[in-house]
Amino acid sequence: MALRLGRKHVELAGKWIPSAAAYGTAGTLTLLYFTDWKVVLQYVPFYGGKFKE
C-alpha cells in the first residue's frame, strides 16, 4: 500500500506544527536543565570562558 498524503493530511499537519514546536522546545530546555551546564555551556562563545580551568 503506497503512502499517500492528501490535502487533509497536510492541513492536519499544519495545525500540529505549533504544538510540536512548543513541546520540542520545552523538552529540549528540560533536558538542558537536568544535564551538567558546564558540559553544555563550554561551547557558547564569551560565556564558555567562565569554565576555563
N, CA, C and O atoms as CSV, one atom per row, in Angstrom:
chain,resi,resn,atom,element,x,y,z
A,1,MET,N,N,0.851,-1.176,0.000
A,1,MET,CA,C,0.000,0.000,0.000
A,1,MET,C,C,0.897,1.239,0.000
A,1,MET,O,O,1.765,1.382,0.860
A,2,ALA,N,N,0.692,2.091,-0.923
A,2,ALA,CA,C,1.502,3.301,-1.037
A,2,ALA,C,C,1.004,4.349,-0.038
A,2,ALA,O,O,-0.196,4.494,0.195
A,3,LEU,N,N,1.942,5.055,0.528
A,3,LEU,CA,C,1.602,6.117,1.472
A,3,LEU,C,C,1.247,7.359,0.673
A,3,LEU,O,O,2.095,7.944,0.000
A,4,ARG,N,N,-0.004,7.751,0.755
A,4,ARG,CA,C,-0.463,8.913,0.001
A,4,ARG,C,C,-0.906,9.988,0.974
A,4,ARG,O,O,-1.738,9.754,1.850
A,5,LEU,N,N,-0.340,11.156,0.806
A,5,LEU,CA,C,-0.704,12.283,1.644
A,5,LEU,C,C,-1.557,13.234,0.824
A,5,LEU,O,O,-1.139,13.728,-0.223
A,6,GLY,N,N,-2.734,13.473,1.311
A,6,GLY,CA,C,-3.635,14.370,0.614
A,6,GLY,C,C,-3.680,15.732,1.281
A,6,GLY,O,O,-2.937,16.016,2.220
A,7,ARG,N,N,-4.560,16.554,0.774
A,7,ARG,CA,C,-4.700,17.911,1.303
A,7,ARG,C,C,-5.129,17.885,2.768
A,7,ARG,O,O,-4.688,18.714,3.563
A,8,LYS,N,N,-5.988,16.934,3.120
A,8,LYS,CA,C,-6.449,16.822,4.505
A,8,LYS,C,C,-5.285,16.550,5.455
A,8,LYS,O,O,-5.227,17.128,6.540
A,9,HIS,N,N,-4.357,15.677,5.059
A,9,HIS,CA,C,-3.218,15.349,5.900
A,9,HIS,C,C,-2.284,16.545,6.056
A,9,HIS,O,O,-1.737,16.775,7.134
A,10,VAL,N,N,-2.106,17.298,4.985
A,10,VAL,CA,C,-1.251,18.479,5.048
A,10,VAL,C,C,-1.868,19.526,5.966
A,10,VAL,O,O,-1.149,20.172,6.728
A,11,GLU,N,N,-3.185,19.706,5.910
A,11,GLU,CA,C,-3.866,20.668,6.782
A,11,GLU,C,C,-3.751,20.254,8.247
A,11,GLU,O,O,-3.509,21.092,9.116
A,12,LEU,N,N,-3.924,18.964,8.519
A,12,LEU,CA,C,-3.800,18.483,9.894
A,12,LEU,C,C,-2.378,18.651,10.411
A,12,LEU,O,O,-2.177,19.047,11.559
A,13,ALA,N,N,-1.399,18.356,9.576
A,13,ALA,CA,C,-0.003,18.524,9.994
A,13,ALA,C,C,0.297,19.990,10.267
A,13,ALA,O,O,1.029,20.311,11.203
A,14,GLY,N,N,-0.258,20.874,9.462
A,14,GLY,CA,C,-0.038,22.303,9.669
A,14,GLY,C,C,-0.608,22.797,10.982
A,14,GLY,O,O,-0.061,23.714,11.594
A,15,LYS,N,N,-1.698,22.200,11.415
A,15,LYS,CA,C,-2.295,22.596,12.698
A,15,LYS,C,C,-1.479,22.087,13.884
A,15,LYS,O,O,-1.523,22.685,14.959
A,16,TRP,N,N,-0.737,20.997,13.707
A,16,TRP,CA,C,0.037,20.416,14.798
A,16,TRP,C,C,1.431,21.015,14.922
A,16,TRP,O,O,2.090,20.807,15.941
A,17,ILE,N,N,1.903,21.750,13.923
A,17,ILE,CA,C,3.272,22.275,13.949
A,17,ILE,C,C,3.532,23.174,15.161
A,17,ILE,O,O,4.561,22.990,15.811
A,18,PRO,N,N,2.668,24.132,15.504
A,18,PRO,CA,C,2.955,24.963,16.691
A,18,PRO,C,C,3.031,24.155,17.989
A,18,PRO,O,O,3.885,24.419,18.835
A,19,SER,N,N,2.149,23.183,18.145
A,19,SER,CA,C,2.184,22.355,19.351
A,19,SER,C,C,3.449,21.502,19.403
A,19,SER,O,O,4.072,21.370,20.456
A,20,ALA,N,N,3.819,20.931,18.272
A,20,ALA,CA,C,5.024,20.112,18.223
A,20,ALA,C,C,6.259,20.960,18.521
A,20,ALA,O,O,7.169,20.506,19.214
A,21,ALA,N,N,6.295,22.175,18.009
A,21,ALA,CA,C,7.426,23.067,18.270
A,21,ALA,C,C,7.488,23.437,19.749
A,21,ALA,O,O,8.570,23.479,20.334
A,22,ALA,N,N,6.340,23.701,20.349
A,22,ALA,CA,C,6.312,24.060,21.771
A,22,ALA,C,C,6.770,22.894,22.641
A,22,ALA,O,O,7.559,23.086,23.566
A,23,TYR,N,N,6.286,21.700,22.358
A,23,TYR,CA,C,6.705,20.532,23.134
A,23,TYR,C,C,8.179,20.220,22.900
A,23,TYR,O,O,8.880,19.818,23.828
A,24,GLY,N,N,8.651,20.399,21.683
A,24,GLY,CA,C,10.062,20.166,21.397
A,24,GLY,C,C,10.955,21.145,22.132
A,24,GLY,O,O,11.995,20.764,22.670
A,25,THR,N,N,10.551,22.408,22.157
A,25,THR,CA,C,11.320,23.421,22.875
A,25,THR,C,C,11.320,23.137,24.373
A,25,THR,O,O,12.362,23.212,25.024
A,26,ALA,N,N,10.165,22.816,24.910
A,26,ALA,CA,C,10.078,22.507,26.340
A,26,ALA,C,C,10.908,21.271,26.688
A,26,ALA,O,O,11.573,21.238,27.723
A,27,GLY,N,N,10.868,20.278,25.841
A,27,GLY,CA,C,11.656,19.073,26.085
A,27,GLY,C,C,13.149,19.337,26.041
A,27,GLY,O,O,13.905,18.815,26.860
A,28,THR,N,N,13.575,20.154,25.078
A,28,THR,CA,C,14.989,20.498,24.979
A,28,THR,C,C,15.452,21.292,26.189
A,28,THR,O,O,16.519,21.022,26.740
A,29,LEU,N,N,14.656,22.271,26.606
A,29,LEU,CA,C,15.021,23.061,27.782
A,29,LEU,C,C,15.042,22.207,29.048
A,29,LEU,O,O,15.899,22.402,29.910
A,30,THR,N,N,14.118,21.274,29.163
A,30,THR,CA,C,14.107,20.369,30.310
A,30,THR,C,C,15.347,19.493,30.321
A,30,THR,O,O,15.953,19.278,31.371
A,31,LEU,N,N,15.724,18.986,29.153
A,31,LEU,CA,C,16.927,18.166,29.055
A,31,LEU,C,C,18.160,18.975,29.438
A,31,LEU,O,O,19.021,18.483,30.168
A,32,LEU,N,N,18.252,20.205,28.956
A,32,LEU,CA,C,19.388,21.054,29.317
A,32,LEU,C,C,19.404,21.382,30.803
A,32,LEU,O,O,20.473,21.487,31.405
A,33,TYR,N,N,18.237,21.542,31.395
A,33,TYR,CA,C,18.156,21.853,32.819
A,33,TYR,C,C,18.723,20.712,33.671
A,33,TYR,O,O,19.406,20.948,34.668
A,34,PHE,N,N,18.432,19.489,33.266
A,34,PHE,CA,C,18.859,18.341,34.063
A,34,PHE,C,C,20.243,17.823,33.687
A,34,PHE,O,O,20.746,16.907,34.337
A,35,THR,N,N,20.870,18.384,32.654
A,35,THR,CA,C,22.233,17.975,32.315
A,35,THR,C,C,23.216,18.893,33.021
A,35,THR,O,O,22.831,19.890,33.633
A,36,ASP,N,N,24.461,18.549,32.928
A,36,ASP,CA,C,25.513,19.352,33.533
A,36,ASP,C,C,25.714,20.595,32.681
A,36,ASP,O,O,26.138,20.492,31.530
A,37,TRP,N,N,25.416,21.768,33.230
A,37,TRP,CA,C,25.502,23.016,32.477
A,37,TRP,C,C,26.911,23.278,31.980
A,37,TRP,O,O,27.093,23.867,30.915
A,38,LYS,N,N,27.906,22.850,32.736
A,38,LYS,CA,C,29.284,23.099,32.340
A,38,LYS,C,C,29.596,22.396,31.018
A,38,LYS,O,O,30.312,22.938,30.177
A,39,VAL,N,N,29.066,21.214,30.842
A,39,VAL,CA,C,29.292,20.458,29.612
A,39,VAL,C,C,28.637,21.160,28.429
A,39,VAL,O,O,29.206,21.192,27.338
A,40,VAL,N,N,27.469,21.713,28.626
A,40,VAL,CA,C,26.725,22.347,27.541
A,40,VAL,C,C,27.274,23.730,27.240
A,40,VAL,O,O,27.485,24.069,26.075
A,41,LEU,N,N,27.508,24.534,28.267
A,41,LEU,CA,C,27.840,25.940,28.069
A,41,LEU,C,C,29.311,26.201,27.755
A,41,LEU,O,O,29.673,27.340,27.458
A,42,GLN,N,N,30.154,25.200,27.812
A,42,GLN,CA,C,31.562,25.430,27.485
A,42,GLN,C,C,31.746,25.760,26.011
A,42,GLN,O,O,32.785,26.294,25.624
A,43,TYR,N,N,30.751,25.450,25.181
A,43,TYR,CA,C,30.841,25.725,23.753
A,43,TYR,C,C,30.178,27.042,23.348
A,43,TYR,O,O,30.207,27.404,22.172
A,44,VAL,N,N,29.584,27.760,24.294
A,44,VAL,CA,C,28.941,29.032,23.995
A,44,VAL,C,C,30.005,30.128,24.034
A,44,VAL,O,O,30.688,30.281,25.047
A,45,PRO,N,N,30.161,30.895,22.947
A,45,PRO,CA,C,31.190,31.934,22.930
A,45,PRO,C,C,30.972,32.971,24.040
A,45,PRO,O,O,29.835,33.270,24.403
A,46,PHE,N,N,32.035,33.497,24.554
A,46,PHE,CA,C,32.074,34.516,25.612
A,46,PHE,C,C,31.610,33.973,26.962
A,46,PHE,O,O,32.202,34.312,27.987
A,47,TYR,N,N,30.581,33.149,26.991
A,47,TYR,CA,C,30.095,32.616,28.261
A,47,TYR,C,C,30.924,31.409,28.675
A,47,TYR,O,O,31.104,31.156,29.866
A,48,GLY,N,N,31.434,30.656,27.688
A,48,GLY,CA,C,32.214,29.470,27.973
A,48,GLY,C,C,33.549,29.769,28.632
A,48,GLY,O,O,34.156,28.869,29.212
A,49,GLY,N,N,34.031,31.025,28.560
A,49,GLY,CA,C,35.287,31.395,29.188
A,49,GLY,C,C,35.258,31.267,30.702
A,49,GLY,O,O,36.310,31.181,31.334
A,50,LYS,N,N,34.090,31.252,31.280
A,50,LYS,CA,C,33.966,31.115,32.735
A,50,LYS,C,C,34.422,29.750,33.204
A,50,LYS,O,O,34.789,29.589,34.368
A,51,PHE,N,N,34.407,28.754,32.314
A,51,PHE,CA,C,34.696,27.383,32.712
A,51,PHE,C,C,36.124,26.953,32.414
A,51,PHE,O,O,36.460,25.782,32.591
A,52,LYS,N,N,36.973,27.873,31.968
A,52,LYS,CA,C,38.375,27.511,31.703
A,52,LYS,C,C,39.085,27.335,33.047
A,52,LYS,O,O,38.986,28.175,33.941
A,53,GLU,N,N,39.791,26.237,33.157
A,53,GLU,CA,C,40.493,25.939,34.416
A,53,GLU,C,C,41.983,25.899,34.193
A,53,GLU,O,O,42.742,25.663,35.133
